[in-house]
Structures are given as structure tokens and as C-alpha cells.
Amino acid sequence: MAEFTMTASNATGKGKPDPSFSSAGNAGTAIAKYGKENVTDATLGVLKDENGDFLSLPTVNKCYRELPANELMDYAPIPGLKDYLDAAIANAFKGHQPKGTYTGAVATPGGTGAIHHMIFNYVEKGQKFVIPNWHWGPYREIAEENEREWEMYQMFDENNEFSRKNLKDAVSKLLETQDSVMTIFNTPAHNPSGYTMTDEDWEDIMNFYRECAKKPNKKIIILWDMAYIDYAGDPDEVRSFLKYFEDLPENILLAVAYSMSKSFLVYGMRSGALIGVSSSKTVAEEFANVNTFSNRATWSNGSRGAQKMLAEITADPQLKASVDKERAQFSEMLANRAQIFIKEAAEENLKILPYEAGFFITIPAKDSAGLANKLAQNNIFVIPLKEGIRLALSAVPTDKVPGLAGKIKAVFAGHEA
């Protein structure tokens, strides 16, 4: 007998616990019981200091707290403050905006809001967009919420290398039945693998998309989720691939999900931007108009304080240099943690996904939930994914990283992917 429900049919059955925040809650309970020195919390993608405490950029903290009340608490315009949108575009591209293109932008609550708008406004109801099998779970949840679907491709081949072929096959398959296809790329420092797409990857893929776009009735949409870029390496090198987006045909649109959460360590401020890049001024203007309407119809407007803070930091060379210096120090700390784990994982013969940079390292595994439970019994808390477990080394103090690969290997038997 069906259970009684008061919800609309599209909402019935929703409400399963989020695995990331559930695991983080379990880690918090263990810390309260055993002390944080006896618990390894590798759950949420936040950067923590060497004591395991929340880490912020001192200059960002100071700048925000010095804003006047009206800039902290008043409404922001529906599309976002003009100086904020300019600052978001400047921070996203850092001088690498593709030549021969126009931009349109709106403020969003983090990169999540940007992804929401792209799935809602650029994927037909009931149709599919393309994501890799290793991906950030909310892509699917946003799709379900908006009655859209997705097609997955195997991200890595049998040699543990990025599979352009699998990606192209997935896109080609959808273009047989759909006139519009959107692909989401989370790079550099991909969540959850830590992989960064190479210029060779991008050149090949963009040549493929340009071939697809030769059919004028086909629309190619590329959503670049750049959440972790500022902890991925040299700012110019990690943006060098944008040259392959120069002089796009009108029926290829690049959309950028820009987030302040990781770059400025202000996750809870929920501030980001959705930036459209097109060779057509008309398409760029349409992009801004359509997504401004969705802002009003979804969350109205964003956090003015976060927007003004980014605008002020970006406009002041001294503030910007100070933030860049602080971030570079934190990036070095993060890279050191990753190097230790990767070295020891190799020594333990513990397979990981290809890692270049970022907050996460992922271990392919069967029965990932069971493995995560075993680790939790040893006060090591991770996020179980469908095909593996994800470790947020960003949240693990450096002195807890040595030996961590060995501890995981000790309970890994029977979970080999």
C-alpha cells in the first residue's frame, strides 16, 4: 500500500540525506567524543589549518569586516552589482578572455547557482546533458529537481588517462536525437579526482565541437565549472586552454560557473557568477537577460556584502596582491599534503585517480559505503561515492597525512575496484 503524501507528484520521495554533510556530521560527533587529535575528518571541501580549524584569508576577513553597513546588508541588484560582475569576469579570466568574444554575466549564490541556471535554461526538459562518471553529485540533483537528465561517459580509460574518445562518443550519441547538447567540465583540479585537463585535451575536444557546430541546427554548450582553479597552479598556465575558445562559431556557447567559495574561502557567503562567452553580442545579451529573470524567479538577489568585497579587492592592487600572497601560502600547504599522500599511496599500492591539484583525492573502490563505514570505525571519515571514496585533504592537517594511505590500505581488502 502506497504511503500517504501531501506533496506534488514531482516532489514525492525527495529528501535523502546528503552523503557529504552526513559524513561530516558523523565526523563532528566523533571529534566531540574522542577529541579532534584522534579523528581524521576528510569529508567536506574546505581548507583547514594545521590545527584542523577553519582557515580564512586574513585580508579577505579584514576587508569584509570593514565594509559599511549599507554595503553589507542592503539589497544588491537582481543581476548583481556592476562592479562585482566586472570583478568576477576579471578574476575568472585573469587576462585570458578568448579573443573575438562578448560576455554577459549575472551574480549567483556560488557556483551551484550558476550550474542551476545552465541546466534549467540551456537543457530542454526531458533531454540530457553530458557529465563524466566521476563528478560532483549535485549536478544530478539539480537535473532531477528541474526534470532534466544526464548522459555519463567513462572519464578515465584502462590506462587511467582522460578519455576524450568516450566524451566525444557520448556527445555524438546525443546529437543524433537532440539539437542542443551541454557538457559540464570541472577543471582544473577536478572534483573528485584532482585531474586537470591539458591543452592537448582541450584542443582536440574543441576541434571536435567545431566540427559538430558545422551543422547550423546544432547548438553546442560548454559549461566550465572552475571552482578550484585558484588552488590548481600558475594562474596563467591553468587558463592557457582558453585560447581554443577564440572566434567561436555563433552556435557554440561557453558558460563559466565562477565561485568565490574556494578562491576566497568564503563558502558560506554563497557568492558566485554565471558568465556567458559568445562571438555573438546578441547571444551574450540574451544570456544576461534570461539568467537575470531566473535570478528573480529563484532566489531574487545575492549577498551584497560578498559582492562588494570582491569588487574592492579586485580594484585595489595592494589588497589583491595581499590576497594572492596569502592564497599562495595556503596552496603550498595543500600541495604538500597531497604529495605526501600520493607518495605513500604508491608505496602501499593503493590506486588513486589521476591527481594534479586541488582539494580532493579519490580512491576507486567497490562497496564504497561499506569501506567508508570501516574507516569511520577507525575514526577516519571520508565521502563515499558510487565508485570510490573521496578524501578532502584540504581539511586534513599535514601531520595527520603521513600514514593515512597505510591506514586505508589496511581495511581495503575486498574493496578493489
Secondary structure, DSSP 4 states (H G I P E B T S, - for coil): -PPP--S-TTTTT--PPPHHHHHHHHHHHHHHHH-GGG-EE--SS--B-TTS-B---HHHHHHHHTS-HHHHHSPPPTT--HHHHHHHHHHHHTT-PPTT-EEEEEEESHHHHHHHHHHHHHS-TT-EEEEESS--THHHHHHHHTT-EEEEE-SB-TTS-B-HHHHHHHHHHHHTT-SEEEEEEE-SS-TTT-----HHHHHHHHHHHHHHTTSTT-EEEEEEE-TTGGGSS-TTGGGGGGGGGTT--TTEEEEEEEEHHHHTT-GGG--EEEEEEES-HHHHHHHHHHHHHHHHHHT----HHHHHHHHHHHH-HHHHHHHHHHHHHHHHHHHHHHHHHHHHHHHTT-------SSSEEEEEBSSHHHHHHHHHHTTEE-EE-SSEEEEEGGGS-GGGSTTHHHHHHHT-TT-B-
